[in-house]
Amino acid sequence: MEVFLEGAPLPSHYDEVAMVQAHGNGANVSTLLPALQAEAAALGCNAVILVRVDQGSSHASATGVAVRTRAAP
């Protein structure tokens, strides 16, 4: 499953399904991104776009938009 961080070029054609979130104490990018991917996969999506990660000293969170990419018409 592809992950597109905020500011990265997006797929040209996709359907938005839902916002997805992950957070936790002691969490970091290597634990947050797989959690977002799992949540998106459970919704039948194949990518997460506009992913934003916020990391503090003891807590981190990530949000994104779960999408289904599709071929150009």
CORLIN-V754821 format. One record per helix or strand of 2 or more residues. SS is the DSSP state (H for helix, E for strand). FROM is the first residue (numbers start at 0). LEN is the number of residues. If there is no record, write none. Layout:
SS:FROM:LEN
SS:FROM:LEN
This chain:
E:1:4
E:13:12
H:28:14
E:46:9
E:58:11
